[in-house]
Amino acid sequence: MSELRWHPLLEEWVVTATHRQDRTFFPPPDYCPLCPTRPGGFPTEVPAADYEIVAFENKFPAFRPQPPEPAVTGSELLPVRPSQGVCEVVLYTPQHDARLADLGLNHLRQLVEVWTDRYAELGALPYIDYVFIFENRGEAVGVTLTHPHGQIYAFPFIPPVPMQELAAGRRHWERTGRCLVCDVLAEERAAGQRTVAENDGFWAGVPFYARYPHEVHIVARRHVEALTGLSDGERWELAAVLRTILLKYDGLYNLPLPYMMVMHQAPTDRREHPGCHFHIEFYPLQRAPGKLQYRAGCETGAGTFLADALPEDWAAQLRSRVA
């Protein structure tokens, strides 16, 4: 059962997906459902002996193209609706123990192409308003399958965090006639002290307002709303800066850094969103060797983040790592 229930105090949808309780939980490597299906071996979700990158519908989705009817009847105050949408898994590589940064620039460029294709195809569905591409890495983030992979949730509404960004961007646009992210990027590049890496297409750095330890944002230097607006050269440059940040992350404490990676780009609701600017945000959870940063009462209940260090220091630490 999956459905959308309205939270009237926060004015946002909550997804109930009871079948996700049964999703696969840390299987032995020989029984990984995301590895290729070896001849005579355990049948996986990829019925092929090898692959480069694969995208397919999630076996335990929060949204379905043809969802069931809700389990309860809603009201005017507490509405409920079917959770129509699409959830996909993107397998980065057939190598079970690989790290994304180890796969090479050409492979990362192919991954950018896959992300772009899925954004365009899912966004064209009439019931999809937002295509959210993300990766959870590490047990600390709640990952239950260690095979390198990401996910795509095609929402039937614009989720709350992108909605907040879009609203702020619209207000700035109406007040100044300029893109908010472009203005922030100009200040960050001028200051320089929070920059971690940069190329002709993208800036990567710890933002002035970082909330997570060593949080990095990758921002298109040209004003572009989505992956589909990137030129061929910019797609190569995105792959390059992604690889640089991933290598720096894994070199920070000499371990695969647990993080959440999320993409913010234009909604696909066929409306105008002035000021929307493509960028990627990384939320690492390791604040020091052997110490995790938890989202506790103040962050979760009040929505106010407490940062344990200066963003300038986090940026300096990342710059010092070889990539």
Steps between C-alpha positions, in 0.01 A plus 500: 500500500622848415310827510543874557370653823486875552680654798289812567742651756794501258290511182683213335433144387617196698546174308394179670654190338442200726650245259843659539534327837584185303781645286831315477729552800878446463505175303827300471716612205420180306130586521512871419191578290681787323793299362479345152340156480790260465460178298357241738495753783240678711243679275531875563298801387731531197449195274832546322853375557641852490398864462641853510218707655143380553179682598182311589188536714550456873368169636386679817374836370356791696309597183342287227384590147171323580462532877234324708213689655581648844434285805291772667254767400632852544317820585519866404743560788691172463493406130652182362586414139661214306880513488535511123858539383810302409796376705811375322834356603817595309783249523830679447714193427493119509794509746351423840772666709584790269492866595346746259818711497705197386299443183677759290396815320346326196277290723386803699424678173278206402325526836426869437343394170285239676384755758413742218305236310301392805423863597365568151299179463348495848435874495300462180241284677184710549468414871862582596579845641855444629779254414725461803836329436694401810745258661519371856843358580597320816328312778489823703255639243278193522628314194408128503670402173872578472524456122574848354172646385279806506128559473246715318163598645259651249255691721138594424569825685798728569664385827532751789874579483513570124175694544664722763796563270273580207295742711814679620629514142172644376497773767859597417419500129197724547698738723822524297437342160793264566548135589560445872741209446695701241538784752609264779746331264650837404562582866648156572738520205604853596568395861685184397554372853223241478584379148615136481520442125400676180510457124352683202153358559460456875596639839523269801539621854376502856220759503500797739193346669622137520299287741673162469871430566694555177177567310579575134282658232581455132350790305478559126694818420267577211136562585336172404190348653555127457728223374329519162627856455869407535721499194713198414806676640319588822399138547866402483583777747227382737645149491848641570400714798290216643802270486719762668257547790446125546875436513548781752217363714646150511845640576374716784505224765627218275160333488196499270335812643130446574292766330175594330532649152195684361431686177285811489378600156193625319164343582325322215154640580496705178497830689747789508746502790710817472834479672523119492869403468643146471723389786599192701526491878702253708411440866778300670440353846858446625607795717829341613670158492269260681240771565171546314290813474144413599194698408359528852226694679590856399556410136198270468246656736586868454652485152810693613839346429796530737836496319801384704763683295547789261421436132831670414688235702310216338583640156868533587511137617345378176728716284803343667397148394650373176248407230 
